């Protein structure tokens, strides 16, 4: 039950809290919450997507691709826009850092809930979860790159 409350409150916390936090730390005005709303939407949708069985274990692989990797991609893009940074190789390393940090925090939260509250979560799929988070971030990067290339071609014509 505790874990479900976390799921329900993460999107509003993100939308309301991250702009204030980053504005306070950076001194720069927020570019709006559109990307954070998108991040929250993919996070919420991810809980309803079917995931494959891997090596005989029910996983949340698809949930982590969408709710971990794509979610992190939207948060990363929001931070880049907020801080007025360009998308380049260094900023892609930031995306890997964000998806890895959020993925690790999620796995630690799951372990904490299992050990302290005897919550029933399969913690034997952690490696698959980390892989899925990373795949989601890579997919986000590829789609973003293709989208930017198409926009650039349309503008030049």
N, CA and C atoms as a LAMMPS dump frame, in Angstrom:
ITEM: TIMESTEP
0
ITEM: NUMBER OF ATOMS
471
ITEM: BOX BOUNDS ff ff ff
-5.0000000000000000e+02 5.0000000000000000e+02
-5.0000000000000000e+02 5.0000000000000000e+02
-5.0000000000000000e+02 5.0000000000000000e+02
ITEM: ATOMS id mol type element x y z
1 1 1 N 0.818 -1.195 0
2 1 2 C 0 0 0
3 1 3 C 0.866 1.264 0
4 2 1 N 1.921 1.28 0.788
5 2 2 C 2.807 2.441 0.857
6 2 3 C 3.392 2.757 -0.516
7 3 1 N 3.775 1.716 -1.264
8 3 2 C 4.375 1.908 -2.572
9 3 3 C 3.391 2.558 -3.536
10 4 1 N 2.115 2.197 -3.455
11 4 2 C 1.107 2.79 -4.329
12 4 3 C 0.926 4.282 -4.043
13 5 1 N 1.066 4.706 -2.805
14 5 2 C 1.004 6.132 -2.479
15 5 3 C 2.159 6.868 -3.134
16 6 1 N 3.331 6.248 -3.132
17 6 2 C 4.498 6.844 -3.781
18 6 3 C 4.221 7.054 -5.267
19 7 1 N 3.632 6.06 -5.894
20 7 2 C 3.319 6.148 -7.322
21 7 3 C 2.321 7.276 -7.586
22 8 1 N 1.336 7.424 -6.717
23 8 2 C 0.307 8.453 -6.904
24 8 3 C 0.846 9.86 -6.688
25 9 1 N 1.83 10.017 -5.812
26 9 2 C 2.291 11.359 -5.472
27 9 3 C 3.551 11.808 -6.207
28 10 1 N 4.245 10.906 -6.887
29 10 2 C 5.454 11.318 -7.599
30 10 3 C 5.167 12.328 -8.71
31 11 1 N 4.208 12.091 -9.604
32 11 2 C 3.964 13.08 -10.67
33 11 3 C 3.625 14.483 -10.156
34 12 1 N 2.679 14.638 -9.211
35 12 2 C 2.421 16.005 -8.728
36 12 3 C 3.634 16.63 -8.035
37 13 1 N 4.368 15.824 -7.287
38 13 2 C 5.586 16.328 -6.635
39 13 3 C 6.581 16.819 -7.671
40 14 1 N 6.726 16.056 -8.736
41 14 2 C 7.646 16.43 -9.808
42 14 3 C 7.212 17.743 -10.462
43 15 1 N 5.946 17.825 -10.823
44 15 2 C 5.427 18.997 -11.54
45 15 3 C 5.465 20.246 -10.667
46 16 1 N 5.162 20.109 -9.402
47 16 2 C 5.132 21.268 -8.51
48 16 3 C 6.49 21.589 -7.897
49 17 1 N 7.275 20.552 -7.624
50 17 2 C 8.508 20.757 -6.881
51 17 3 C 9.754 21.009 -7.704
52 18 1 N 9.926 20.301 -8.81
53 18 2 C 11.17 20.434 -9.574
54 18 3 C 11.371 21.843 -10.136
55 19 1 N 10.341 22.478 -10.722
56 19 2 C 10.562 23.851 -11.211
57 19 3 C 11.01 24.804 -10.102
58 20 1 N 10.41 24.682 -8.945
59 20 2 C 10.799 25.555 -7.822
60 20 3 C 12.222 25.274 -7.376
61 21 1 N 12.564 24 -7.261
62 21 2 C 13.901 23.628 -6.812
63 21 3 C 14.968 24.111 -7.787
64 22 1 N 14.758 23.842 -9.062
65 22 2 C 15.768 24.214 -10.056
66 22 3 C 15.843 25.733 -10.205
67 23 1 N 14.712 26.418 -10.114
68 23 2 C 14.726 27.881 -10.171
69 23 3 C 15.502 28.446 -8.983
70 24 1 N 15.261 27.891 -7.818
71 24 2 C 15.96 28.359 -6.618
72 24 3 C 17.469 28.115 -6.725
73 25 1 N 17.855 26.943 -7.225
74 25 2 C 19.28 26.598 -7.325
75 25 3 C 19.991 27.334 -8.459
76 26 1 N 19.277 27.555 -9.573
77 26 2 C 19.921 28.145 -10.75
78 26 3 C 19.695 29.64 -10.881
79 27 1 N 18.623 30.135 -10.283
80 27 2 C 18.276 31.54 -10.448
81 27 3 C 17.649 31.844 -11.796
82 28 1 N 17.377 30.81 -12.593
83 28 2 C 16.781 30.993 -13.919
84 28 3 C 15.301 30.63 -13.869
85 29 1 N 14.512 31.344 -14.66
86 29 2 C 13.072 31.126 -14.706
87 29 3 C 12.743 29.792 -15.385
88 30 1 N 11.727 29.122 -14.883
89 30 2 C 11.286 27.851 -15.424
90 30 3 C 10.704 28.02 -16.825
91 31 1 N 10.995 27.081 -17.749
92 31 2 C 10.442 27.173 -19.104
93 31 3 C 9.005 26.669 -19.195
94 32 1 N 8.382 26.402 -18.078
95 32 2 C 7.033 25.831 -18.096
96 32 3 C 7.092 24.375 -17.676
97 33 1 N 5.932 23.768 -17.539
98 33 2 C 5.887 22.41 -17
99 33 3 C 5.5 21.354 -18.034
100 34 1 N 5.415 21.737 -19.302
101 34 2 C 4.985 20.791 -20.342
102 34 3 C 5.773 19.498 -20.364
103 35 1 N 7.096 19.584 -20.286
104 35 2 C 7.927 18.376 -20.312
105 35 3 C 7.737 17.543 -19.043
106 36 1 N 7.483 18.193 -17.926
107 36 2 C 7.248 17.461 -16.68
108 36 3 C 5.885 16.783 -16.691
109 37 1 N 4.905 17.407 -17.339
110 37 2 C 3.598 16.766 -17.511
111 37 3 C 3.759 15.533 -18.403
112 38 1 N 4.545 15.665 -19.473
113 38 2 C 4.813 14.512 -20.349
114 38 3 C 5.519 13.41 -19.572
115 39 1 N 6.504 13.779 -18.749
116 39 2 C 7.22 12.788 -17.932
117 39 3 C 6.249 12.075 -16.999
118 40 1 N 5.375 12.836 -16.379
119 40 2 C 4.397 12.251 -15.455
120 40 3 C 3.419 11.337 -16.178
121 41 1 N 3.024 11.728 -17.391
122 41 2 C 2.091 10.901 -18.169
123 41 3 C 2.724 9.565 -18.537
124 42 1 N 3.969 9.58 -19.017
125 42 2 C 4.593 8.299 -19.38
126 42 3 C 4.842 7.463 -18.132
127 43 1 N 5.139 8.112 -17.014
128 43 2 C 5.317 7.379 -15.752
129 43 3 C 4.024 6.663 -15.372
130 44 1 N 2.901 7.381 -15.436
131 44 2 C 1.611 6.786 -15.072
132 44 3 C 1.219 5.675 -16.04
133 45 1 N 1.386 5.915 -17.324
134 45 2 C 1.031 4.916 -18.333
135 45 3 C 1.871 3.65 -18.183
136 46 1 N 3.112 3.815 -17.785
137 46 2 C 4.031 2.669 -17.713
138 46 3 C 3.546 1.568 -16.783
139 47 1 N 2.754 1.915 -15.785
140 47 2 C 2.284 0.921 -14.809
141 47 3 C 1.222 0.006 -15.387
142 48 1 N 0.668 0.366 -16.538
143 48 2 C -0.405 -0.421 -17.129
144 48 3 C 0.042 -1.21 -18.362
145 49 1 N 1.313 -1.105 -18.715
146 49 2 C 1.828 -1.798 -19.892
147 49 3 C 2.271 -3.213 -19.533
148 50 1 N 1.996 -4.174 -20.394
149 50 2 C 2.439 -5.542 -20.111
150 50 3 C 3.957 -5.653 -20.268
151 51 1 N 4.545 -6.515 -19.454
152 51 2 C 5.986 -6.758 -19.523
153 51 3 C 6.234 -8.238 -19.742
154 52 1 N 7.352 -8.554 -20.373
155 52 2 C 7.646 -9.956 -20.681
156 52 3 C 8.138 -10.733 -19.457
157 53 1 N 8.029 -12.038 -19.576
158 53 2 C 8.67 -12.932 -18.618
159 53 3 C 10.079 -13.175 -19.143
160 54 1 N 11.071 -12.97 -18.286
161 54 2 C 12.468 -13.163 -18.68
162 54 3 C 13.082 -14.214 -17.772
163 55 1 N 13.624 -15.252 -18.382
164 55 2 C 14.242 -16.355 -17.648
165 55 3 C 13.293 -16.92 -16.595
166 56 1 N 12.014 -16.993 -16.965
167 56 2 C 11.01 -17.558 -16.082
168 56 3 C 10.538 -16.649 -14.965
169 57 1 N 10.966 -15.39 -14.977
170 57 2 C 10.582 -14.445 -13.93
171 57 3 C 9.681 -13.365 -14.531
172 58 1 N 8.552 -13.119 -13.868
173 58 2 C 7.713 -11.988 -14.273
174 58 3 C 8.499 -10.718 -13.998
175 59 1 N 8.577 -9.865 -14.994
176 59 2 C 9.372 -8.643 -14.85
177 59 3 C 8.498 -7.414 -14.993
178 60 1 N 9.099 -6.296 -14.759
179 60 2 C 8.456 -5.005 -15.059
180 60 3 C 9.33 -4.283 -16.087
181 61 1 N 9.822 -5.05 -17.059
182 61 2 C 10.764 -4.556 -18.056
183 61 3 C 10.19 -3.368 -18.837
184 62 1 N 8.977 -3.52 -19.355
185 62 2 C 8.361 -2.448 -20.129
186 62 3 C 8.092 -1.231 -19.243
187 63 1 N 7.671 -1.48 -18.028
188 63 2 C 7.437 -0.392 -17.08
189 63 3 C 8.717 0.42 -16.891
190 64 1 N 9.849 -0.248 -16.798
191 64 2 C 11.122 0.451 -16.605
192 64 3 C 11.59 1.164 -17.878
193 65 1 N 11.325 0.58 -19.042
194 65 2 C 11.685 1.273 -20.29
195 65 3 C 10.939 2.603 -20.371
196 66 1 N 9.625 2.549 -20.136
197 66 2 C 8.791 3.739 -20.284
198 66 3 C 8.855 4.617 -19.035
199 67 1 N 8.551 4.047 -17.874
200 67 2 C 8.475 4.815 -16.636
201 67 3 C 9.819 5.124 -16.02
202 68 1 N 10.865 4.489 -16.5
203 68 2 C 12.217 4.778 -16.036
204 68 3 C 12.998 5.564 -17.073
205 69 1 N 13.203 4.954 -18.242
206 69 2 C 14.028 5.572 -19.279
207 69 3 C 13.394 6.761 -19.973
208 70 1 N 12.165 6.587 -20.478
209 70 2 C 11.505 7.71 -21.162
210 70 3 C 11.186 8.835 -20.173
211 71 1 N 10.741 8.458 -18.984
212 71 2 C 10.483 9.435 -17.921
213 71 3 C 11.747 10.259 -17.655
214 72 1 N 12.871 9.593 -17.479
215 72 2 C 14.135 10.299 -17.222
216 72 3 C 14.516 11.191 -18.39
217 73 1 N 14.221 10.746 -19.611
218 73 2 C 14.512 11.559 -20.783
219 73 3 C 13.755 12.877 -20.76
220 74 1 N 12.484 12.833 -20.395
221 74 2 C 11.7 14.075 -20.314
222 74 3 C 12.202 14.987 -19.195
223 75 1 N 12.566 14.4 -18.061
224 75 2 C 13.103 15.203 -16.961
225 75 3 C 14.427 15.841 -17.389
226 76 1 N 15.273 15.072 -18.054
227 76 2 C 16.565 15.566 -18.555
228 76 3 C 16.358 16.729 -19.525
229 77 1 N 15.427 16.548 -20.459
230 77 2 C 15.166 17.6 -21.437
231 77 3 C 14.63 18.859 -20.739
232 78 1 N 13.781 18.675 -19.741
233 78 2 C 13.296 19.816 -18.958
234 78 3 C 14.472 20.553 -18.31
235 79 1 N 15.374 19.803 -17.69
236 79 2 C 16.528 20.43 -17.028
237 79 3 C 17.409 21.172 -18.032
238 80 1 N 17.617 20.584 -19.213
239 80 2 C 18.418 21.264 -20.236
240 80 3 C 17.767 22.583 -20.648
241 81 1 N 16.451 22.54 -20.876
242 81 2 C 15.75 23.773 -21.267
243 81 3 C 15.779 24.8 -20.13
244 82 1 N 15.568 24.322 -18.912
245 82 2 C 15.559 25.218 -17.759
246 82 3 C 16.914 25.903 -17.579
247 83 1 N 17.968 25.151 -17.739
248 83 2 C 19.316 25.688 -17.542
249 83 3 C 19.901 26.278 -18.818
250 84 1 N 19.114 26.229 -19.909
251 84 2 C 19.514 26.755 -21.217
252 84 3 C 20.82 26.12 -21.703
253 85 1 N 20.856 24.785 -21.634
254 85 2 C 22.013 24.032 -22.09
255 85 3 C 21.693 23.365 -23.418
256 86 1 N 22.716 23.131 -24.219
257 86 2 C 22.538 22.461 -25.505
258 86 3 C 22.585 20.948 -25.335
259 87 1 N 21.993 20.279 -26.301
260 87 2 C 22.093 18.827 -26.339
261 87 3 C 23.388 18.488 -27.06
262 88 1 N 24.287 17.835 -26.34
263 88 2 C 25.571 17.42 -26.899
264 88 3 C 26.032 16.174 -26.162
265 89 1 N 27.226 15.717 -26.458
266 89 2 C 27.718 14.477 -25.854
267 89 3 C 27.778 14.578 -24.338
268 90 1 N 28.223 15.706 -23.817
269 90 2 C 28.308 15.868 -22.361
270 90 3 C 26.919 15.818 -21.739
271 91 1 N 25.943 16.481 -22.358
272 91 2 C 24.594 16.466 -21.791
273 91 3 C 23.977 15.072 -21.89
274 92 1 N 24.375 14.286 -22.889
275 92 2 C 23.898 12.899 -22.957
276 92 3 C 24.44 12.082 -21.791
277 93 1 N 25.641 12.424 -21.325
278 93 2 C 26.177 11.766 -20.135
279 93 3 C 25.342 12.137 -18.909
280 94 1 N 24.826 13.366 -18.884
281 94 2 C 23.924 13.764 -17.802
282 94 3 C 22.658 12.912 -17.823
283 95 1 N 22.142 12.633 -19.019
284 95 2 C 20.96 11.781 -19.129
285 95 3 C 21.262 10.406 -18.553
286 96 1 N 22.413 9.842 -18.894
287 96 2 C 22.78 8.54 -18.343
288 96 3 C 22.882 8.627 -16.823
289 97 1 N 23.424 9.722 -16.317
290 97 2 C 23.515 9.906 -14.87
291 97 3 C 22.148 10 -14.216
292 98 1 N 21.232 10.73 -14.853
293 98 2 C 19.889 10.874 -14.296
294 98 3 C 19.161 9.537 -14.289
295 99 1 N 19.189 8.83 -15.424
296 99 2 C 18.463 7.556 -15.491
297 99 3 C 19.091 6.546 -14.537
298 100 1 N 20.393 6.576 -14.373
299 100 2 C 21.062 5.655 -13.447
300 100 3 C 20.744 6.007 -11.994
301 101 1 N 20.785 7.296 -11.665
302 101 2 C 20.501 7.721 -10.289
303 101 3 C 19.052 7.426 -9.908
304 102 1 N 18.119 7.763 -10.791
305 102 2 C 16.712 7.491 -10.489
306 102 3 C 16.437 5.993 -10.432
307 103 1 N 17.082 5.232 -11.314
308 103 2 C 16.927 3.775 -11.292
309 103 3 C 17.474 3.17 -10.009
310 104 1 N 18.644 3.642 -9.585
311 104 2 C 19.226 3.143 -8.335
312 104 3 C 18.349 3.52 -7.146
313 105 1 N 17.834 4.755 -7.135
314 105 2 C 16.951 5.188 -6.041
315 105 3 C 15.693 4.322 -5.995
316 106 1 N 15.14 3.995 -7.165
317 106 2 C 13.964 3.134 -7.228
318 106 3 C 14.269 1.751 -6.66
319 107 1 N 15.389 1.181 -7.057
320 107 2 C 15.745 -0.166 -6.583
321 107 3 C 16.009 -0.167 -5.075
322 108 1 N 16.629 0.895 -4.57
323 108 2 C 16.863 0.994 -3.128
324 108 3 C 15.545 1.15 -2.369
325 109 1 N 14.615 1.93 -2.94
326 109 2 C 13.3 2.066 -2.329
327 109 3 C 12.589 0.715 -2.282
328 110 1 N 12.648 -0.031 -3.376
329 110 2 C 12.031 -1.352 -3.402
330 110 3 C 12.633 -2.249 -2.327
331 111 1 N 13.951 -2.272 -2.218
332 111 2 C 14.616 -3.096 -1.201
333 111 3 C 14.196 -2.665 0.203
334 112 1 N 14.14 -1.358 0.436
335 112 2 C 13.716 -0.831 1.729
336 112 3 C 12.296 -1.289 2.06
337 113 1 N 11.381 -1.186 1.102
338 113 2 C 9.995 -1.591 1.335
339 113 3 C 9.883 -3.076 1.623
340 114 1 N 10.675 -3.877 0.917
341 114 2 C 10.656 -5.323 1.129
342 114 3 C 11.2 -5.669 2.514
343 115 1 N 12.327 -5.075 2.875
344 115 2 C 12.987 -5.428 4.135
345 115 3 C 12.324 -4.819 5.363
346 116 1 N 11.859 -3.579 5.266
347 116 2 C 11.313 -2.899 6.444
348 116 3 C 9.81 -3.128 6.597
349 117 1 N 9.079 -3.098 5.499
350 117 2 C 7.629 -3.195 5.568
351 117 3 C 7.1 -4.539 5.062
352 118 1 N 7.999 -5.465 4.742
353 118 2 C 7.62 -6.784 4.237
354 118 3 C 6.707 -6.666 3.016
355 119 1 N 6.98 -5.648 2.187
356 119 2 C 6.209 -5.429 0.968
357 119 3 C 6.594 -6.491 -0.052
358 120 1 N 5.669 -6.939 -0.83
359 120 2 C 5.898 -8.013 -1.809
360 120 3 C 6.275 -7.444 -3.172
361 121 1 N 7.569 -7.293 -3.409
362 121 2 C 8.089 -6.846 -4.7
363 121 3 C 9.199 -7.826 -5.077
364 122 1 N 9.247 -8.196 -6.34
365 122 2 C 10.31 -9.07 -6.811
366 122 3 C 11.597 -8.259 -6.951
367 123 1 N 12.546 -8.471 -6.071
368 123 2 C 13.815 -7.741 -6.141
369 123 3 C 14.891 -8.543 -6.874
370 124 1 N 14.521 -9.654 -7.47
371 124 2 C 15.492 -10.495 -8.183
372 124 3 C 15.66 -10.086 -9.645
373 125 1 N 14.981 -9.04 -10.06
374 125 2 C 15.069 -8.6 -11.452
375 125 3 C 15.791 -7.263 -11.588
376 126 1 N 16.535 -6.871 -10.588
377 126 2 C 17.181 -5.554 -10.559
378 126 3 C 18.037 -5.297 -11.793
379 127 1 N 18.825 -6.272 -12.225
380 127 2 C 19.677 -6.074 -13.398
381 127 3 C 18.845 -5.804 -14.655
382 128 1 N 17.726 -6.511 -14.791
383 128 2 C 16.851 -6.281 -15.944
384 128 3 C 16.229 -4.891 -15.861
385 129 1 N 15.891 -4.459 -14.658
386 129 2 C 15.316 -3.119 -14.475
387 129 3 C 16.307 -2.04 -14.903
388 130 1 N 17.555 -2.194 -14.49
389 130 2 C 18.594 -1.213 -14.848
390 130 3 C 18.803 -1.193 -16.363
391 131 1 N 18.839 -2.371 -16.979
392 131 2 C 18.975 -2.448 -18.43
393 131 3 C 17.792 -1.77 -19.116
394 132 1 N 16.587 -2.041 -18.645
395 132 2 C 15.391 -1.453 -19.253
396 132 3 C 15.384 0.068 -19.117
397 133 1 N 15.781 0.581 -17.956
398 133 2 C 15.87 2.035 -17.773
399 133 3 C 16.808 2.642 -18.812
400 134 1 N 17.952 2.007 -18.999
401 134 2 C 18.954 2.507 -19.948
402 134 3 C 18.439 2.421 -21.381
403 135 1 N 17.781 1.331 -21.724
404 135 2 C 17.199 1.19 -23.062
405 135 3 C 16.184 2.305 -23.306
406 136 1 N 15.351 2.587 -22.329
407 136 2 C 14.371 3.663 -22.464
408 136 3 C 15.029 5.01 -22.714
409 137 1 N 16.128 5.296 -22.006
410 137 2 C 16.845 6.56 -22.206
411 137 3 C 17.467 6.613 -23.592
412 138 1 N 17.99 5.486 -24.074
413 138 2 C 18.575 5.432 -25.42
414 138 3 C 17.481 5.643 -26.468
415 139 1 N 16.341 5.001 -26.291
416 139 2 C 15.217 5.181 -27.222
417 139 3 C 14.787 6.646 -27.227
418 140 1 N 14.69 7.262 -26.054
419 140 2 C 14.331 8.674 -25.968
420 140 3 C 15.323 9.525 -26.758
421 141 1 N 16.606 9.244 -26.586
422 141 2 C 17.651 10.002 -27.278
423 141 3 C 17.547 9.845 -28.784
424 142 1 N 17.305 8.636 -29.244
425 142 2 C 17.185 8.385 -30.684
426 142 3 C 15.966 9.111 -31.253
427 143 1 N 14.821 8.989 -30.578
428 143 2 C 13.603 9.659 -31.055
429 143 3 C 13.797 11.17 -31.044
430 144 1 N 14.42 11.7 -30.021
431 144 2 C 14.693 13.134 -29.951
432 144 3 C 15.61 13.563 -31.097
433 145 1 N 16.641 12.793 -31.374
434 145 2 C 17.563 13.108 -32.468
435 145 3 C 16.868 13.095 -33.817
436 146 1 N 16.043 12.092 -34.051
437 146 2 C 15.302 11.997 -35.315
438 146 3 C 14.321 13.162 -35.428
439 147 1 N 13.621 13.467 -34.342
440 147 2 C 12.669 14.579 -34.35
441 147 3 C 13.362 15.895 -34.661
442 148 1 N 14.497 16.13 -34.048
443 148 2 C 15.237 17.369 -34.293
444 148 3 C 15.748 17.434 -35.729
445 149 1 N 16.188 16.301 -36.286
446 149 2 C 16.675 16.266 -37.663
447 149 3 C 15.539 16.559 -38.647
448 150 1 N 14.367 15.987 -38.385
449 150 2 C 13.214 16.217 -39.262
450 150 3 C 12.797 17.69 -39.182
451 151 1 N 12.739 18.245 -37.983
452 151 2 C 12.386 19.666 -37.834
453 151 3 C 13.374 20.557 -38.566
454 152 1 N 14.637 20.221 -38.479
455 152 2 C 15.674 21.009 -39.135
456 152 3 C 15.501 20.973 -40.649
457 153 1 N 15.182 19.804 -41.18
458 153 2 C 14.978 19.677 -42.639
459 153 3 C 13.741 20.433 -43.072
460 154 1 N 12.679 20.359 -42.273
461 154 2 C 11.437 21.06 -42.627
462 154 3 C 11.681 22.568 -42.625
463 155 1 N 12.405 23.058 -41.645
464 155 2 C 12.688 24.498 -41.57
465 155 3 C 13.564 24.979 -42.72
466 156 1 N 14.494 24.136 -43.168
467 156 2 C 15.405 24.557 -44.241
468 156 3 C 14.728 24.517 -45.616
469 157 1 N 13.616 23.836 -45.714
470 157 2 C 12.906 23.763 -47.021
471 157 3 C 11.977 24.869 -47.158
